[in-house]
C-alpha cells in the first residue's frame, strides 16, 4: 500500500457491493466489538469464489513472532471479533514512536497498539485481508496521489490527545512531500481512528489527516492475496 497513512501507522505501531457496519459506542472510544454484516468484494470476484473460514486480529511483535489477539468465524460476508478489553504490555509500543515535528502528545508516557486490517484465513493459510474503507480503495490502490478514506483500530493504555502536523519527503524514491495532520482524542481502551488522504500530482504533494471525527460512506472490503 502506498497510501501514506499506512506508513505512519507502521511507525506508530512498530464488484459485489453490500452495506457494511461496525458495532460500537460511536466516536473514538468503543467497546472493542468489531462486527460486519456483509463484505464487499473486488471487481470480478464472486461470493462463491471467496474461500475464508476465519478472520483474525494479529499483532506483530519485535521478537518476530505474530500472535492472535482476537479471532472469529467468517460466514458469507459476516463476522464478529471481540478485541481484548485489556491489551498486555508486551503488545504495546510508545505512542511517540514515529512522531516528530509539530506533533504534540498530551502524555508522552502513553502506549499504543494499532491494527489497520483484519486478516483472512483458510485453515492455517492467510489468504487476504479485510479493511474498512471507501470503494475508491480498489480502483486507485497503487496511486500515491489518489484520495483515500478509512478507519483503523487503536488501543491506548490511558486517555491521550495527539494534535499538530509535520511534513517530510516520502520514501520509495518518489520525492513526494508528505504532510500529515493529527487531530486525535483517544480514550483508554480501543478507539476508532479515521484517516483521509488526498494528493496534488502537479506539485508532487500528498496530505493526510488522522482524526477521531467519524467519516461516512465506509464499508468492509476484502483484498485477496
C-alpha positions in Angstrom: 0.0 0.0 0.0 1.4 3.4 -0.9 -1.1 5.4 1.0 1.0 7.5 3.4 -1.4 6.8 6.3 -0.3 3.2 6.5 3.3 4.2 6.5 2.5 6.4 9.5 0.6 3.6 11.2 3.5 1.2 10.8 5.8 3.7 12.5 3.5 4.2 15.4 2.6 0.6 15.8 6.5 -0.7 15.4 -17.7 -5.7 -7.9 -20.2 -7.2 -5.3 -21.3 -4.3 -3.1 -23.2 -4.6 0.2 -23.6 -2.3 3.2 -21.0 -2.9 6.0 -21.3 -1.9 9.6 -19.1 -1.6 12.7 -20.7 -2.0 16.1 -19.5 0.2 18.9 -20.4 3.2 21.1 -19.6 5.7 18.4 -17.0 8.5 18.4 -13.4 7.5 19.1 -13.6 5.1 22.1 -15.7 1.9 21.7 -16.3 -1.4 23.3 -13.9 -3.5 21.2 -16.6 -5.4 19.3 -16.0 -5.4 15.5 -19.0 -6.6 13.5 -19.5 -6.8 9.8 -22.9 -7.7 8.4 -21.5 -8.0 4.8 -18.2 -7.6 3.0 -17.8 -6.1 -0.4 -15.6 -7.9 -3.0 -13.2 -6.6 -5.7 -14.5 -6.5 -9.3 -14.6 -9.8 -11.0 -14.7 -11.9 -7.7 -18.0 -13.6 -6.7 -19.0 -14.8 -3.2 -18.7 -18.4 -4.4 -15.0 -17.8 -5.1 -14.2 -16.5 -1.6 -12.9 -19.3 0.5 -12.5 -17.9 4.0 -13.3 -19.7 7.2 -11.7 -17.5 9.9 -10.7 -13.9 10.5 -8.1 -12.7 13.0 -6.5 -9.7 14.5 -2.8 -10.3 14.6 -0.1 -8.4 16.4 3.4 -8.3 15.0 6.0 -8.4 17.9 9.6 -7.2 17.8 10.8 -10.8 18.5 9.5 -11.7 15.1 6.5 -13.8 16.4 3.0 -13.0 15.2 0.3 -13.6 17.9 -3.5 -13.5 17.6 -5.4 -11.3 20.0 -8.8 -11.9 18.5 -10.4 -14.4 16.1 -13.8 -15.2 14.7 -15.7 -17.3 12.2 -16.3 -15.8 8.7 -19.6 -16.9 7.2 -20.8 -15.5 3.8 -19.5 -12.0 4.4 -20.4 -11.8 8.1 -18.0 -11.9 11.1 -17.7 -10.7 14.7 -14.5 -10.1 16.5 -14.1 -9.3 20.2 -10.9 -7.4 20.9 -9.4 -7.9 24.4 -10.6 -5.4 26.9 -7.0 -5.1 28.2 -4.1 -5.4 25.9 -0.9 -6.8 27.5 2.1 -4.5 27.8 4.2 -6.8 25.6 2.0 -5.8 22.6 2.2 -2.1 23.2 4.7 0.5 21.8 5.5 4.1 23.0 2.9 6.3 21.4 5.6 8.8 20.5 7.4 6.3 18.1 7.4 7.7 14.6 6.0 11.1 15.6 8.1 14.2 15.0 8.0 17.9 14.1 5.0 19.9 15.3 3.0 16.9 16.6 2.2 17.1 20.3 1.2 14.2 22.6 -0.6 15.1 25.8 1.0 12.2 27.7 4.3 11.1 26.3 4.3 8.0 28.5 1.2 6.6 26.8 1.5 3.3 24.9 -0.4 2.1 21.9 -1.3 -1.0 19.8 -2.8 -0.4 16.4 -4.2 -2.6 13.7 -5.1 -1.4 10.2 -6.7 -4.6 8.8 -8.4 -7.9 9.7 -6.5 -10.9 8.3 -8.5 -13.6 6.4 -7.6 -17.3 6.7 -8.4 -20.6 5.1 -7.1 -23.2 7.6 -3.6 -22.1 8.5 -3.1 -20.1 5.3 -3.5 -16.3 5.2 -5.5 -15.6 2.0 -6.2 -11.9 2.2 -7.3 -9.0 4.5 -10.4 -7.0 5.3 -10.3 -3.2 5.5 -13.0 -0.7 6.5 -12.6 1.9 3.6 -14.3 3.7 0.8 -14.8 1.9 -2.5 -12.3 4.1 -4.3 -9.7 2.0 -2.5 -9.8 -0.7 -5.2 -9.5 1.5 -8.2 -6.6 3.6 -7.0 -4.6 1.3 -4.7 -1.3 1.9 -6.4 -1.8 5.6 -7.0 0.1 7.6 -4.3 -1.9 10.8 -5.2 -5.4 9.2 -5.1 -8.0 10.1 -2.4 -8.4 7.6 0.4 -10.6 7.3 3.4 -10.9 4.6 6.0 -10.9 3.5 9.6 -8.5 1.5 11.8 -8.4 0.4 15.4 -6.0 1.7 18.1 -5.7 0.7 21.7 -4.1 3.1 24.2 -3.3 2.4 27.9 -4.7 5.8 29.0 -6.6 8.9 27.8 -4.4 10.8 25.4 -4.6 13.5 22.7 -2.4 13.8 19.6 -2.5 17.1 17.7 -0.4 19.0 15.3 1.2 18.3 11.9 4.5 17.8 10.1 5.9 17.4 6.6 8.6 15.3 5.2 9.9 13.9 1.9 8.5 10.5 1.3 10.4 7.2 0.7 10.4 4.8 -2.2 12.5 7.3 -4.2 9.3 9.2 -5.1 10.4 12.5 -3.5 6.8 13.3 -2.7 6.3 15.9 0.0 4.0 14.3 2.6 2.1 16.4 5.1 0.3 14.7 8.0 -2.1 16.3 10.4 -3.2 14.7 13.7 -6.5 15.6 15.4 -7.0 12.7 17.8 -8.7 12.4 21.2 -8.2 8.9 22.3 -9.9 7.2 25.3 -8.3 4.4 27.4 -9.0 1.2 25.6 -9.9 0.6 22.0 -10.6 3.6 19.6 -11.8 4.1 16.1 -9.3 6.2 14.2 -10.2 7.7 10.9 -7.9 8.8 8.1 -8.3 10.6 4.8 -5.7 11.4 2.2 -5.5 13.5 -1.0 -2.7 14.3 -3.4 -1.6 17.0 -5.9 0.4 15.4 -8.7 1.2 18.7 -10.3 3.0 19.9 -7.1 4.2 16.4 -6.1 2.5 16.7 -2.7 0.3 14.4 -0.6 -1.6 15.4 2.5 -3.3 13.2 5.1 -5.4 13.8 8.3 -5.7 11.3 11.1 -8.7 12.1 13.2 -11.2 10.9 15.8 -14.0 12.5 13.7 -16.2 9.8 12.2 -16.2 9.6 8.4 -19.3 8.4 6.4 -19.6 6.1 3.5 -17.1 3.4 4.7 -17.6 -0.3 4.0 -15.9 -3.5 4.7 -13.8 -4.7 1.7 -11.9 -7.9 1.0 -8.5 -7.8 -0.6 -7.3 -11.3 -1.7 -3.6 -12.1 -1.9 
